[in-house]
Amino acid sequence: MNQYRADAVVSVRQGQVMLSEDQARRRLASNQVVSTDQTGVFDVREGAVVQFKAGETFGWTGDAGKAPGFVLLTKKRRGADS
């Protein structure tokens, strides 16, 4: 899973996200994500938009490419499971 830092408000609309306990609590309460069997990893609900404010770090299975606001901290190694 790629690790990102938001430099501006960014939105994630699909895939899985890795969240801190505080991030997860807020997003579970608003029905943006669903728990998985992996600790700290959540599925983004269909039709949901998970937003991160500037400065937040998070993991995401997606690839932001050159989308504005996303700073890639660590990239998933090719062939790695998570």
N, C-alpha and C positions, 0 to 999 in steps of 0.2 A: 504494500500500500504506500503510495506517495505521501510525503509529509509536506504540508503547505503552511505558509503564513499569509494572512490577508493584509495587503497594504492599503486596501480600501474596502468598502462593503462588497462582498462577493456572494454569489448564490450558487448552490449545488442543487440540482434537480433530479439526480438519479445516482444509482450505485450504492456503495456502502461508505460510511464515514466512521472514523475513529475519534471519539470525543472524550474529554475529561469528565469527571463526575458532575461538575457544575454545568458544563455544556449539555450533557445528556439530560440532566434533571429538567432544565428549561425546555429542551426540545421534545422530550417525552410528554411533558405537561401540555404542550401545544399540538400534540399529535403529528409532529413532523417526521419522526423516526420510529422504528420498531426494533426492539431488542433482537439480537441474534444469539447463538450459542457461544459466541466468542466475547470475552470480557472487553468492554469498551468499544465494541464494534456494533454499528446499527445500520439497518437498511433504511434508506430514504423512502418514505411512503409515496406511492404513486400519486402524482398530482401535487405533491408538497414541494415547497421551496425552502431549503435550509440556508439561512444567511449567516455569514460571519462578519463581524465588524473588524475594522483595521486593528491589527495587532494580535488577533486570535490565531492560534495554531491548531491544526487538525489534520487527520489523515483522510485520504479519499482514494477510492479505487479508480476514479476517472482521471483523465489527462486534461489539464487546463490549457495545454499548449502555450500559446502566447496571449491568452485572455488577460485583459488588464486587471490588476489587483491581486493576482495570484503570484506568490513567490515560492518557487520550488525549493524546499529545504533538503529533502532526500528523496531520491527516485528509487522505486521498487526495482530490485535487480531482476534481470531477465531470468525466467525460470523459477523465481521465488514464489512461494505459495501465497504469502500475504504481504 
